[in-house]
Amino acid sequence: MKRKDLNILVLKCLGLKKKKSIEDLTWDSLGHLTILIELEKKNPNKITSIKQISEATTYKKLYRALKSKKLVFDD
């Protein structure tokens, strides 16, 4: 998945419009669950195996966790 696709997915899951500084975005547990469910739909059986994913309640942490498993890449 491209980084811009991840940005769109996160914003959509959180019910947000375009945000200038997505890098500083954080979310609560419900938002986190929604994002993980959508990521799992796009990458079946790959998201739940990432150890850091349960603690990734910020965009930066989520991006790093996905990038470490080569599930997201820069445009």
All heavy atoms as a GROMACS GRO file, in nm:
protein
  612
    1MET      N    1   0.085  -0.116   0.000
    1MET     CA    2   0.000   0.000   0.000
    1MET      C    3   0.090   0.123   0.000
    1MET      O    4   0.191   0.127   0.069
    1MET     CB    5  -0.091  -0.006   0.124
    1MET     CG    6  -0.140   0.124   0.174
    1MET     SD    7  -0.235   0.121   0.330
    1MET     CE    8  -0.337  -0.019   0.315
    2LYS      N    9   0.052   0.222  -0.075
    2LYS     CA   10   0.126   0.347  -0.077
    2LYS      C   11   0.092   0.429   0.047
    2LYS      O   12  -0.016   0.413   0.105
    2LYS     CB   13   0.091   0.428  -0.201
    2LYS     CG   14   0.139   0.365  -0.329
    2LYS     CD   15   0.103   0.454  -0.446
    2LYS     CE   16   0.148   0.391  -0.575
    2LYS     NZ   17   0.113   0.473  -0.690
    3ARG      N   18   0.184   0.516   0.084
    3ARG     CA   19   0.163   0.600   0.202
    3ARG      C   20   0.038   0.687   0.188
    3ARG      O   21  -0.036   0.705   0.283
    3ARG     CB   22   0.286   0.687   0.226
    3ARG     CG   23   0.280   0.761   0.356
    3ARG     CD   24   0.409   0.834   0.383
    3ARG     NE   25   0.407   0.884   0.518
    3ARG     CZ   26   0.513   0.914   0.589
    3ARG    NH1   27   0.632   0.897   0.537
    3ARG    NH2   28   0.502   0.959   0.710
    4LYS      N   29   0.015   0.740   0.069
    4LYS     CA   30  -0.105   0.824   0.051
    4LYS      C   31  -0.233   0.743   0.070
    4LYS      O   32  -0.332   0.794   0.120
    4LYS     CB   33  -0.103   0.896  -0.083
    4LYS     CG   34  -0.133   0.811  -0.202
    4LYS     CD   35  -0.141   0.895  -0.328
    4LYS     CE   36  -0.194   0.809  -0.440
    4LYS     NZ   37  -0.219   0.883  -0.560
    5ASP      N   38  -0.230   0.614   0.033
    5ASP     CA   39  -0.346   0.528   0.056
    5ASP      C   40  -0.368   0.504   0.206
    5ASP      O   41  -0.482   0.499   0.252
    5ASP     CB   42  -0.329   0.394  -0.017
    5ASP     CG   43  -0.324   0.411  -0.168
    5ASP    OD1   44  -0.390   0.503  -0.220
    5ASP    OD2   45  -0.254   0.331  -0.233
    6LEU      N   46  -0.258   0.489   0.279
    6LEU     CA   47  -0.269   0.476   0.425
    6LEU      C   48  -0.328   0.603   0.485
    6LEU      O   49  -0.416   0.596   0.571
    6LEU     CB   50  -0.131   0.448   0.487
    6LEU     CG   51  -0.128   0.443   0.639
    6LEU    CD1   52  -0.213   0.328   0.692
    6LEU    CD2   53   0.015   0.430   0.688
    7ASN      N   54  -0.283   0.718   0.438
    7ASN     CA   55  -0.336   0.846   0.487
    7ASN      C   56  -0.487   0.854   0.466
    7ASN      O   57  -0.562   0.890   0.557
    7ASN     CB   58  -0.269   0.963   0.416
    7ASN     CG   59  -0.122   0.973   0.445
    7ASN    OD1   60  -0.066   0.899   0.526
    7ASN    ND2   61  -0.056   1.064   0.377
    8ILE      N   62  -0.531   0.818   0.348
    8ILE     CA   63  -0.674   0.821   0.315
    8ILE      C   64  -0.751   0.726   0.404
    8ILE      O   65  -0.857   0.760   0.457
    8ILE     CB   66  -0.696   0.789   0.165
    8ILE    CG1   67  -0.640   0.902   0.078
    8ILE    CG2   68  -0.842   0.765   0.135
    8ILE    CD1   69  -0.628   0.869  -0.069
    9LEU      N   70  -0.698   0.605   0.422
    9LEU     CA   71  -0.764   0.503   0.506
    9LEU      C   72  -0.778   0.553   0.650
    9LEU      O   73  -0.887   0.543   0.709
    9LEU     CB   74  -0.684   0.374   0.503
    9LEU     CG   75  -0.743   0.257   0.580
    9LEU    CD1   76  -0.726   0.130   0.501
    9LEU    CD2   77  -0.678   0.242   0.715
   10VAL      N   78  -0.672   0.608   0.705
   10VAL     CA   79  -0.675   0.656   0.844
   10VAL      C   80  -0.775   0.769   0.859
   10VAL      O   81  -0.859   0.768   0.951
   10VAL     CB   82  -0.534   0.700   0.891
   10VAL    CG1   83  -0.541   0.776   1.022
   10VAL    CG2   84  -0.443   0.578   0.904
   11LEU      N   85  -0.770   0.867   0.770
   11LEU     CA   86  -0.863   0.980   0.778
   11LEU      C   87  -1.008   0.933   0.764
   11LEU      O   88  -1.096   0.979   0.837
   11LEU     CB   89  -0.830   1.084   0.672
   11LEU     CG   90  -0.698   1.160   0.695
   11LEU    CD1   91  -0.667   1.247   0.574
   11LEU    CD2   92  -0.700   1.241   0.822
   12LYS      N   93  -1.032   0.840   0.673
   12LYS     CA   94  -1.168   0.788   0.653
   12LYS      C   95  -1.217   0.715   0.777
   12LYS      O   96  -1.330   0.734   0.821
   12LYS     CB   97  -1.168   0.694   0.532
   12LYS     CG   98  -1.303   0.635   0.502
   12LYS     CD   99  -1.296   0.540   0.386
   12LYS     CE  100  -1.426   0.463   0.371
   12LYS     NZ  101  -1.415   0.355   0.274
   13CYS      N  102  -1.132   0.632   0.835
   13CYS     CA  103  -1.171   0.555   0.954
   13CYS      C  104  -1.202   0.646   1.073
   13CYS      O  105  -1.286   0.612   1.156
   13CYS     CB  106  -1.060   0.458   0.993
   13CYS     SG  107  -1.045   0.319   0.881
   14LEU      N  108  -1.132   0.757   1.080
   14LEU     CA  109  -1.153   0.849   1.191
   14LEU      C  110  -1.260   0.954   1.161
   14LEU      O  111  -1.291   1.038   1.246
   14LEU     CB  112  -1.021   0.918   1.227
   14LEU     CG  113  -0.910   0.823   1.273
   14LEU    CD1  114  -0.782   0.902   1.297
   14LEU    CD2  115  -0.950   0.746   1.398
   15GLY      N  116  -1.316   0.950   1.041
   15GLY     CA  117  -1.421   1.044   1.003
   15GLY      C  118  -1.370   1.185   0.988
   15GLY      O  119  -1.443   1.280   1.014
   16LEU      N  120  -1.246   1.200   0.942
   16LEU     CA  121  -1.187   1.332   0.926
   16LEU      C  122  -1.174   1.368   0.779
   16LEU      O  123  -1.160   1.280   0.694
   16LEU     CB  124  -1.048   1.336   0.989
   16LEU     CG  125  -1.040   1.306   1.138
   16LEU    CD1  126  -0.894   1.296   1.182
   16LEU    CD2  127  -1.112   1.413   1.217
   17LYS      N  128  -1.177   1.496   0.754
   17LYS     CA  129  -1.148   1.545   0.619
   17LYS      C  130  -0.996   1.555   0.609
   17LYS      O  131  -0.924   1.514   0.699
   17LYS     CB  132  -1.211   1.682   0.600
   17LYS     CG  133  -1.360   1.684   0.622
   17LYS     CD  134  -1.434   1.668   0.495
   17LYS     CE  135  -1.582   1.684   0.525
   17LYS     NZ  136  -1.665   1.614   0.438
   18LYS      N  137  -0.949   1.613   0.504
   18LYS     CA  138  -0.806   1.628   0.484
   18LYS      C  139  -0.744   1.704   0.602
   18LYS      O  140  -0.800   1.800   0.651
   18LYS     CB  141  -0.779   1.703   0.354
   18LYS     CG  142  -0.640   1.690   0.307
   18LYS     CD  143  -0.629   1.736   0.164
   18LYS     CE  144  -0.495   1.692   0.112
   18LYS     NZ  145  -0.489   1.688  -0.030
   19LYS      N  146  -0.630   1.657   0.649
   19LYS     CA  147  -0.562   1.719   0.762
   19LYS      C  148  -0.420   1.754   0.718
   19LYS      O  149  -0.352   1.672   0.659
   19LYS     CB  150  -0.559   1.622   0.879
   19LYS     CG  151  -0.502   1.680   1.005
   19LYS     CD  152  -0.525   1.586   1.122
   19LYS     CE  153  -0.450   1.633   1.241
   19LYS     NZ  154  -0.526   1.706   1.336
   20LYS      N  155  -0.378   1.876   0.749
   20LYS     CA  156  -0.246   1.921   0.707
   20LYS      C  157  -0.135   1.838   0.769
   20LYS      O  158  -0.042   1.797   0.703
   20LYS     CB  159  -0.226   2.068   0.741
   20LYS     CG  160  -0.302   2.162   0.652
   20LYS     CD  161  -0.268   2.305   0.684
   20LYS     CE  162  -0.345   2.400   0.593
   20LYS     NZ  163  -0.315   2.538   0.618
   21SER      N  164  -0.143   1.814   0.898
   21SER     CA  165  -0.036   1.745   0.968
   21SER      C  166  -0.081   1.606   1.014
   21SER      O  167  -0.104   1.584   1.132
   21SER     CB  168   0.011   1.829   1.087
   21SER     OG  169   0.116   1.764   1.153
   22ILE      N  170  -0.090   1.516   0.922
   22ILE     CA  171  -0.133   1.379   0.956
   22ILE      C  172  -0.028   1.309   1.042
   22ILE      O  173  -0.059   1.220   1.119
   22ILE     CB  174  -0.166   1.297   0.830
   22ILE    CG1  175  -0.245   1.172   0.869
   22ILE    CG2  176  -0.042   1.266   0.750
   22ILE    CD1  177  -0.314   1.103   0.756
   23GLU      N  178   0.096   1.352   1.032
   23GLU     CA  179   0.205   1.292   1.110
   23GLU      C  180   0.179   1.300   1.261
   23GLU      O  181   0.224   1.214   1.335
   23GLU     CB  182   0.337   1.361   1.078
   23GLU     CG  183   0.380   1.348   0.934
   23GLU     CD  184   0.424   1.210   0.896
   23GLU    OE1  185   0.484   1.140   0.981
   23GLU    OE2  186   0.398   1.169   0.782
   24ASP      N  187   0.109   1.402   1.307
   24ASP     CA  188   0.085   1.422   1.450
   24ASP      C  189  -0.051   1.369   1.495
   24ASP      O  190  -0.092   1.391   1.609
   24ASP     CB  191   0.094   1.571   1.483
   24ASP     CG  192   0.233   1.626   1.456
   24ASP    OD1  193   0.331   1.552   1.476
   24ASP    OD2  194   0.244   1.741   1.413
   25LEU      N  195  -0.120   1.299   1.410
   25LEU     CA  196  -0.254   1.249   1.439
   25LEU      C  197  -0.250   1.136   1.543
   25LEU      O  198  -0.165   1.047   1.537
   25LEU     CB  199  -0.317   1.198   1.310
   25LEU     CG  200  -0.465   1.168   1.309
   25LEU    CD1  201  -0.546   1.292   1.343
   25LEU    CD2  202  -0.506   1.118   1.172
   26THR      N  203  -0.341   1.141   1.638
   26THR     CA  204  -0.358   1.035   1.739
   26THR      C  205  -0.505   0.995   1.741
   26THR      O  206  -0.590   1.066   1.689
   26THR     CB  207  -0.317   1.081   1.879
   26THR    OG1  208  -0.402   1.188   1.919
   26THR    CG2  209  -0.172   1.127   1.883
   27TRP      N  210  -0.535   0.880   1.802
   27TRP     CA  211  -0.673   0.834   1.808
   27TRP      C  212  -0.696   0.750   1.933
   27TRP      O  213  -0.603   0.706   1.997
   27TRP     CB  214  -0.711   0.756   1.683
   27TRP     CG  215  -0.610   0.653   1.642
   27TRP    CD1  216  -0.594   0.528   1.693
   27TRP    CD2  217  -0.509   0.668   1.543
   27TRP    NE1  218  -0.491   0.464   1.630
   27TRP    CE2  219  -0.436   0.548   1.538
   27TRP    CE3  220  -0.472   0.772   1.457
   27TRP    CZ2  221  -0.330   0.529   1.450
   27TRP    CZ3  222  -0.367   0.752   1.370
   27TRP    CH2  223  -0.297   0.632   1.367
   28ASP      N  224  -0.823   0.730   1.964
   28ASP     CA  225  -0.861   0.651   2.081
   28ASP      C  226  -0.873   0.503   2.043
   28ASP      O  227  -0.846   0.465   1.929
   28ASP     CB  228  -0.993   0.703   2.140
   28ASP     CG  229  -1.110   0.694   2.044
   28ASP    OD1  230  -1.096   0.634   1.936
   28ASP    OD2  231  -1.216   0.748   2.077
   29SER      N  232  -0.915   0.421   2.137
   29SER     CA  233  -0.920   0.276   2.113
   29SER      C  234  -1.022   0.238   2.006
   29SER      O  235  -0.998   0.145   1.928
   29SER     CB  236  -0.950   0.202   2.243
   29SER     OG  237  -1.072   0.247   2.299
   30LEU      N  238  -1.133   0.308   1.999
   30LEU     CA  239  -1.233   0.278   1.897
   30LEU      C  240  -1.179   0.313   1.758
   30LEU      O  241  -1.195   0.236   1.663
   30LEU     CB  242  -1.364   0.353   1.923
   30LEU     CG  243  -1.478   0.324   1.827
   30LEU    CD1  244  -1.512   0.175   1.825
   30LEU    CD2  245  -1.600   0.404   1.864
   31GLY      N  246  -1.114   0.426   1.747
   31GLY     CA  247  -1.050   0.464   1.621
   31GLY      C  248  -0.943   0.364   1.582
   31GLY      O  249  -0.929   0.327   1.465
   32HIS      N  250  -0.866   0.320   1.680
   32HIS     CA  251  -0.759   0.223   1.656
   32HIS      C  252  -0.816   0.092   1.602
   32HIS      O  253  -0.767   0.037   1.504
   32HIS     CB  254  -0.682   0.200   1.786
   32HIS     CG  255  -0.559   0.119   1.770
   32HIS    ND1  256  -0.452   0.161   1.696
   32HIS    CD2  257  -0.524  -0.002   1.820
   32HIS    CE1  258  -0.357   0.069   1.700
   32HIS    NE2  259  -0.399  -0.030   1.775
   33LEU      N  260  -0.921   0.045   1.664
   33LEU     CA  261  -0.985  -0.080   1.620
   33LEU      C  262  -1.039  -0.066   1.478
   33LEU      O  263  -1.022  -0.157   1.395
   33LEU     CB  264  -1.098  -0.118   1.717
   33LEU     CG  265  -1.169  -0.248   1.688
   33LEU    CD1  266  -1.071  -0.365   1.692
   33LEU    CD2  267  -1.279  -0.270   1.790
   34THR      N  268  -1.100   0.046   1.448
   34THR     CA  269  -1.155   0.069   1.315
   34THR      C  270  -1.044   0.067   1.209
   34THR      O  271  -1.058   0.005   1.104
   34THR     CB  272  -1.229   0.205   1.311
   34THR    OG1  273  -1.330   0.206   1.411
   34THR    CG2  274  -1.292   0.229   1.175
   35ILE      N  275  -0.933   0.132   1.239
   35ILE     CA  276  -0.819   0.135   1.147
   35ILE      C  277  -0.764  -0.006   1.126
   35ILE      O  278  -0.738  -0.048   1.014
   35ILE     CB  279  -0.710   0.230   1.198
   35ILE    CG1  280  -0.760   0.375   1.192
   35ILE    CG2  281  -0.580   0.214   1.118
   35ILE    CD1  282  -0.673   0.475   1.267
   36LEU      N  283  -0.747  -0.080   1.235
   36LEU     CA  284  -0.693  -0.216   1.224
   36LEU      C  285  -0.783  -0.309   1.143
   36LEU      O  286  -0.735  -0.392   1.066
   36LEU     CB  287  -0.667  -0.274   1.363
   36LEU     CG  288  -0.560  -0.205   1.446
   36LEU    CD1  289  -0.543  -0.274   1.579
   36LEU    CD2  290  -0.429  -0.198   1.371
   37ILE      N  291  -0.913  -0.295   1.160
   37ILE     CA  292  -1.007  -0.378   1.084
   37ILE      C  293  -0.994  -0.348   0.934
   37ILE      O  294  -0.990  -0.440   0.853
   37ILE     CB  295  -1.152  -0.355   1.133
   37ILE    CG1  296  -1.171  -0.417   1.272
   37ILE    CG2  297  -1.254  -0.412   1.033
   37ILE    CD1  298  -1.301  -0.380   1.339
   38GLU      N  299  -0.986  -0.221   0.899
   38GLU     CA  300  -0.972  -0.185   0.758
   38GLU      C  301  -0.838  -0.231   0.701
   38GLU      O  302  -0.831  -0.277   0.587
   38GLU     CB  303  -0.990  -0.034   0.739
   38GLU     CG  304  -1.131   0.013   0.760
   38GLU     CD  305  -1.231  -0.056   0.668
   38GLU    OE1  306  -1.205  -0.065   0.546
   38GLU    OE2  307  -1.335  -0.101   0.717
   39LEU      N  308  -0.732  -0.220   0.780
   39LEU     CA  309  -0.601  -0.266   0.734
   39LEU      C  310  -0.601  -0.418   0.714
   39LEU      O  311  -0.542  -0.469   0.619
   39LEU     CB  312  -0.492  -0.227   0.834
   39LEU     CG  313  -0.451  -0.081   0.833
   39LEU    CD1  314  -0.360  -0.051   0.951
   39LEU    CD2  315  -0.382  -0.046   0.702
   40GLU      N  316  -0.669  -0.488   0.803
   40GLU     CA  317  -0.676  -0.634   0.793
   40GLU      C  318  -0.754  -0.676   0.668
   40GLU      O  319  -0.720  -0.775   0.604
   40GLU     CB  320  -0.741  -0.692   0.919
   40GLU     CG  321  -0.737  -0.842   0.928
   40GLU     CD  322  -0.597  -0.902   0.943
   40GLU    OE1  323  -0.509  -0.838   1.004
   40GLU    OE2  324  -0.576  -1.013   0.891
   41LYS      N  325  -0.854  -0.599   0.630
   41LYS     CA  326  -0.928  -0.628   0.508
   41LYS      C  327  -0.838  -0.616   0.386
   41LYS      O  328  -0.849  -0.694   0.292
   41LYS     CB  329  -1.046  -0.532   0.492
   41LYS     CG  330  -1.162  -0.559   0.585
   41LYS     CD  331  -1.271  -0.456   0.562
   41LYS     CE  332  -1.384  -0.468   0.662
   41LYS     NZ  333  -1.485  -0.363   0.643
   42LYS      N  334  -0.749  -0.518   0.388
   42LYS     CA  335  -0.659  -0.495   0.274
   42LYS      C  336  -0.540  -0.589   0.274
   42LYS      O  337  -0.482  -0.614   0.169
   42LYS     CB  338  -0.611  -0.350   0.273
   42LYS     CG  339  -0.723  -0.252   0.244
   42LYS     CD  340  -0.669  -0.113   0.221
   42LYS     CE  341  -0.779  -0.017   0.187
   42LYS     NZ  342  -0.827  -0.031   0.052
   43ASN      N  343  -0.501  -0.638   0.392
   43ASN     CA  344  -0.385  -0.727   0.406
   43ASN      C  345  -0.422  -0.844   0.496
   43ASN      O  346  -0.377  -0.851   0.610
   43ASN     CB  347  -0.267  -0.651   0.469
   43ASN     CG  348  -0.227  -0.530   0.390
   43ASN    OD1  349  -0.168  -0.543   0.285
   43ASN    ND2  350  -0.259  -0.412   0.441
   44PRO      N  351  -0.501  -0.937   0.446
   44PRO     CA  352  -0.548  -1.048   0.530
   44PRO      C  353  -0.434  -1.126   0.598
   44PRO      O  354  -0.333  -1.157   0.534
   44PRO     CB  355  -0.623  -1.138   0.431
   44PRO     CG  356  -0.658  -1.049   0.318
   44PRO     CD  357  -0.549  -0.947   0.310
   45ASN      N  358  -0.452  -1.151   0.727
   45ASN     CA  359  -0.359  -1.230   0.809
   45ASN      C  360  -0.219  -1.172   0.821
   45ASN      O  361  -0.126  -1.245   0.852
   45ASN     CB  362  -0.350  -1.374   0.755
   45ASN     CG  363  -0.485  -1.441   0.753
   45ASN    OD1  364  -0.562  -1.429   0.847
   45ASN    ND2  365  -0.516  -1.508   0.645
   46LYS      N  366  -0.202  -1.044   0.795
   46LYS     CA  367  -0.070  -0.982   0.807
   46LYS      C  368  -0.064  -0.877   0.918
   46LYS      O  369   0.041  -0.853   0.974
   46LYS     CB  370  -0.027  -0.919   0.675
   46LYS     CG  371  -0.005  -1.022   0.566
   46LYS     CD  372   0.044  -0.957   0.441
   46LYS     CE  373   0.063  -1.064   0.333
   46LYS     NZ  374   0.104  -1.005   0.207
   47ILE      N  375  -0.174  -0.816   0.949
   47ILE     CA  376  -0.176  -0.706   1.046
   47ILE      C  377  -0.167  -0.757   1.189
   47ILE      O  378  -0.089  -0.706   1.268
   47ILE     CB  379  -0.302  -0.619   1.027
   47ILE    CG1  380  -0.307  -0.563   0.885
   47ILE    CG2  381  -0.307  -0.508   1.130
   47ILE    CD1  382  -0.189  -0.478   0.843
   48THR      N  383  -0.244  -0.857   1.223
   48THR     CA  384  -0.248  -0.904   1.362
   48THR      C  385  -0.117  -0.967   1.407
   48THR      O  386  -0.093  -0.977   1.527
   48THR     CB  387  -0.363  -1.005   1.382
   48THR    OG1  388  -0.350  -1.111   1.287
   48THR    CG2  389  -0.497  -0.938   1.366
   49SER      N  390  -0.033  -1.006   1.314
   49SER     CA  391   0.096  -1.066   1.351
   49SER      C  392   0.204  -0.963   1.384
   49SER      O  393   0.311  -0.999   1.432
   49SER     CB  394   0.145  -1.157   1.238
   49SER     OG  395   0.174  -1.081   1.124
   50ILE      N  396   0.176  -0.835   1.363
   50ILE     CA  397   0.274  -0.729   1.392
   50ILE      C  398   0.268  -0.697   1.541
   50ILE      O  399   0.165  -0.655   1.592
   50ILE     CB  400   0.245  -0.603   1.309
   50ILE    CG1  401   0.246  -0.635   1.160
   50ILE    CG2  402   0.346  -0.494   1.341
   50ILE    CD1  403   0.201  -0.522   1.072
   51LYS      N  404   0.380  -0.720   1.611
   51LYS     CA  405   0.382  -0.701   1.756
   51LYS      C  406   0.350  -0.558   1.800
   51LYS      O  407   0.277  -0.537   1.895
   51LYS     CB  408   0.518  -0.742   1.812
   51LYS     CG  409   0.541  -0.890   1.807
   51LYS     CD  410   0.672  -0.928   1.869
   51LYS     CE  411   0.694  -1.078   1.856
   51LYS     NZ  412   0.820  -1.119   1.915
   52GLN      N  413   0.404  -0.459   1.732
   52GLN     CA  414   0.386  -0.320   1.772
   52GLN      C  415   0.249  -0.263   1.736
   52GLN      O  416   0.217  -0.152   1.776
   52GLN     CB  417   0.491  -0.229   1.704
   52GLN     CG  418   0.630  -0.277   1.708
   52GLN     CD  419   0.671  -0.354   1.583
   52GLN    OE1  420   0.599  -0.443   1.537
   52GLN    NE2  421   0.786  -0.324   1.527
   53ILE      N  422   0.169  -0.336   1.663
   53ILE     CA  423   0.044  -0.281   1.610
   53ILE      C  424  -0.056  -0.246   1.721
   53ILE      O  425  -0.131  -0.150   1.709
   53ILE     CB  426  -0.019  -0.376   1.506
   53ILE    CG1  427  -0.107  -0.298   1.409
   53ILE    CG2  428  -0.097  -0.488   1.570
   53ILE    CD1  429  -0.033  -0.218   1.310
   54SER      N  430  -0.055  -0.318   1.832
   54SER     CA  431  -0.151  -0.289   1.939
   54SER      C  432  -0.119  -0.158   2.011
   54SER      O  433  -0.206  -0.098   2.072
   54SER     CB  434  -0.154  -0.403   2.040
   54SER     OG  435  -0.030  -0.416   2.104
   55GLU      N  436   0.003  -0.112   2.002
   55GLU     CA  437   0.044   0.013   2.066
   55GLU      C  438   0.048   0.130   1.969
   55GLU      O  439   0.084   0.241   2.008
   55GLU     CB  440   0.182  -0.006   2.129
   55GLU     CG  441   0.183  -0.114   2.234
   55GLU     CD  442   0.325  -0.151   2.276
   55GLU    OE1  443   0.420  -0.083   2.236
   55GLU    OE2  444   0.338  -0.249   2.350
   56ALA      N  445   0.014   0.108   1.846
   56ALA     CA  446   0.025   0.211   1.742
   56ALA      C  447  -0.097   0.302   1.740
   56ALA      O  448  -0.178   0.296   1.648
   56ALA     CB  449   0.048   0.145   1.607
   57THR      N  450  -0.110   0.386   1.841
   57THR     CA  451  -0.224   0.477   1.850
   57THR      C  452  -0.190   0.617   1.800
   57THR      O  453  -0.262   0.712   1.828
   57THR     CB  454  -0.278   0.483   1.993
   57THR    OG1  455  -0.173   0.522   2.079
   57THR    CG2  456  -0.337   0.350   2.035
   58THR      N  457  -0.080   0.627   1.727
   58THR     CA  458  -0.046   0.752   1.658
   58THR      C  459  -0.011   0.716   1.515
   58THR      O  460   0.025   0.603   1.485
   58THR     CB  461   0.074   0.825   1.721
   58THR    OG1  462   0.192   0.748   1.700
   58THR    CG2  463   0.053   0.849   1.870
   59TYR      N  464  -0.021   0.813   1.428
   59TYR     CA  465   0.010   0.788   1.287
   59TYR      C  466   0.156   0.743   1.271
   59TYR      O  467   0.184   0.650   1.196
   59TYR     CB  468  -0.017   0.912   1.203
   59TYR     CG  469   0.013   0.888   1.058
   59TYR    CD1  470  -0.080   0.828   0.976
   59TYR    CD2  471   0.137   0.923   1.004
   59TYR    CE1  472  -0.052   0.802   0.843
   59TYR    CE2  473   0.166   0.897   0.871
   59TYR     CZ  474   0.071   0.837   0.791
   59TYR     OH  475   0.102   0.811   0.661
   60LYS      N  476   0.246   0.811   1.340
   60LYS     CA  477   0.389   0.777   1.327
   60LYS      C  478   0.417   0.633   1.368
   60LYS      O  479   0.488   0.561   1.299
   60LYS     CB  480   0.474   0.872   1.412
   60LYS     CG  481   0.483   1.011   1.357
   60LYS     CD  482   0.568   1.099   1.446
   60LYS     CE  483   0.568   1.241   1.398
   60LYS     NZ  484   0.646   1.329   1.485
   61LYS      N  485   0.360   0.588   1.478
   61LYS     CA  486   0.381   0.451   1.525
   61LYS      C  487   0.320   0.350   1.428
   61LYS      O  488   0.378   0.246   1.399
   61LYS     CB  489   0.322   0.430   1.664
   61LYS     CG  490   0.399   0.499   1.774
   61LYS     CD  491   0.332   0.475   1.907
   61LYS     CE  492   0.403   0.547   2.020
   61LYS     NZ  493   0.334   0.524   2.148
   62LEU      N  494   0.201   0.381   1.378
   62LEU     CA  495   0.134   0.292   1.284
   62LEU      C  496   0.216   0.280   1.156
   62LEU      O  497   0.241   0.169   1.107
   62LEU     CB  498  -0.007   0.343   1.252
   62LEU     CG  499  -0.086   0.261   1.150
   62LEU    CD1  500  -0.115   0.122   1.205
   62LEU    CD2  501  -0.214   0.332   1.113
   63TYR      N  502   0.259   0.392   1.105
   63TYR     CA  503   0.338   0.391   0.981
   63TYR      C  504   0.467   0.311   0.999
   63TYR      O  505   0.502   0.228   0.916
   63TYR     CB  506   0.369   0.534   0.936
   63TYR     CG  507   0.454   0.539   0.813
   63TYR    CD1  508   0.398   0.511   0.689
   63TYR    CD2  509   0.589   0.569   0.819
   63TYR    CE1  510   0.476   0.512   0.574
   63TYR    CE2  511   0.667   0.571   0.705
   63TYR     CZ  512   0.610   0.543   0.583
   63TYR     OH  513   0.688   0.543   0.470
   64ARG      N  514   0.538   0.333   1.109
   64ARG     CA  515   0.663   0.260   1.135
   64ARG      C  516   0.638   0.109   1.145
   64ARG      O  517   0.714   0.028   1.093
   64ARG     CB  518   0.730   0.310   1.262
   64ARG     CG  519   0.814   0.433   1.238
   64ARG     CD  520   0.896   0.466   1.360
   64ARG     NE  521   0.853   0.599   1.402
   64ARG     CZ  522   0.818   0.634   1.523
   64ARG    NH1  523   0.822   0.548   1.621
   64ARG    NH2  524   0.780   0.756   1.550
   65ALA      N  525   0.530   0.071   1.213
   65ALA     CA  526   0.499  -0.072   1.228
   65ALA      C  527   0.468  -0.136   1.094
   65ALA      O  528   0.517  -0.246   1.064
   65ALA     CB  529   0.381  -0.089   1.323
   66LEU      N  530   0.391  -0.069   1.012
   66LEU     CA  531   0.357  -0.123   0.881
   66LEU      C  532   0.478  -0.125   0.788
   66LEU      O  533   0.498  -0.220   0.712
   66LEU     CB  534   0.243  -0.042   0.817
   66LEU     CG  535   0.109  -0.050   0.888
   66LEU    CD1  536   0.011   0.047   0.826
   66LEU    CD2  537   0.054  -0.192   0.885
   67LYS      N  538   0.559  -0.021   0.796
   67LYS     CA  539   0.678  -0.015   0.711
   67LYS      C  540   0.779  -0.123   0.749
   67LYS      O  541   0.844  -0.180   0.662
   67LYS     CB  542   0.742   0.123   0.719
   67LYS     CG  543   0.852   0.142   0.617
   67LYS     CD  544   0.891   0.285   0.601
   67LYS     CE  545   0.997   0.291   0.492
   67LYS     NZ  546   1.009   0.420   0.434
   68SER      N  547   0.790  -0.154   0.877
   68SER     CA  548   0.884  -0.258   0.920
   68SER      C  549   0.851  -0.395   0.860
   68SER      O  550   0.938  -0.478   0.844
   68SER     CB  551   0.887  -0.267   1.073
   68SER     OG  552   0.770  -0.328   1.122
   69LYS      N  553   0.725  -0.416   0.828
   69LYS     CA  554   0.681  -0.542   0.766
   69LYS      C  555   0.660  -0.528   0.616
   69LYS      O  556   0.603  -0.616   0.552
   69LYS     CB  557   0.550  -0.591   0.831
   69LYS     CG  558   0.565  -0.623   0.977
   69LYS     CD  559   0.663  -0.736   0.998
   69LYS     CE  560   0.673  -0.771   1.144
   69LYS     NZ  561   0.764  -0.879   1.169
   70LYS      N  562   0.704  -0.414   0.562
   70LYS     CA  563   0.694  -0.387   0.417
   70LYS      C  564   0.550  -0.391   0.366
   70LYS      O  565   0.522  -0.436   0.255
   70LYS     CB  566   0.783  -0.481   0.338
   70LYS     CG  567   0.930  -0.465   0.370
   70LYS     CD  568   1.015  -0.560   0.291
   70LYS     CE  569   1.162  -0.542   0.310
   70LYS     NZ  570   1.220  -0.528   0.435
   71LEU      N  571   0.458  -0.342   0.448
   71LEU     CA  572   0.318  -0.336   0.408
   71LEU      C  573   0.278  -0.197   0.359
   71LEU      O  574   0.170  -0.178   0.304
   71LEU     CB  575   0.227  -0.377   0.525
   71LEU     CG  576   0.243  -0.521   0.570
   71LEU    CD1  577   0.160  -0.547   0.694
   71LEU    CD2  578   0.205  -0.617   0.459
   72VAL      N  579   0.367  -0.101   0.380
   72VAL     CA  580   0.344   0.035   0.331
   72VAL      C  581   0.477   0.088   0.282
   72VAL      O  582   0.583   0.054   0.335
   72VAL     CB  583   0.282   0.125   0.441
   72VAL    CG1  584   0.378   0.153   0.552
   72VAL    CG2  585   0.229   0.255   0.384
   73PHE      N  586   0.471   0.170   0.180
   73PHE     CA  587   0.593   0.229   0.125
   73PHE      C  588   0.565   0.372   0.080
   73PHE      O  589   0.450   0.409   0.056
   73PHE     CB  590   0.648   0.145   0.009
   73PHE     CG  591   0.548   0.118  -0.099
   73PHE    CD1  592   0.535   0.201  -0.208
   73PHE    CD2  593   0.465   0.007  -0.093
   73PHE    CE1  594   0.443   0.177  -0.308
   73PHE    CE2  595   0.372  -0.020  -0.193
   73PHE     CZ  596   0.362   0.066  -0.300
   74ASP      N  597   0.672   0.450   0.075
   74ASP     CA  598   0.658   0.590   0.033
   74ASP      C  599   0.619   0.596  -0.114
   74ASP      O  600   0.655   0.511  -0.193
   74ASP     CB  601   0.788   0.666   0.056
   74ASP     CG  602   0.817   0.680   0.204
   74ASP    OD1  603   0.722   0.702   0.282
   74ASP    OD2  604   0.935   0.670   0.243
   75ASP      N  605   0.544   0.700  -0.148
   75ASP     CA  606   0.498   0.718  -0.286
   75ASP      C  607   0.612   0.734  -0.382
   75ASP      O  608   0.716   0.775  -0.358
   75ASP     CB  609   0.407   0.841  -0.295
   75ASP     CG  610   0.284   0.826  -0.205
   75ASP    OD1  611   0.242   0.712  -0.182
   75ASP    OD2  612   0.231   0.927  -0.161
   0.00000   0.00000   0.00000
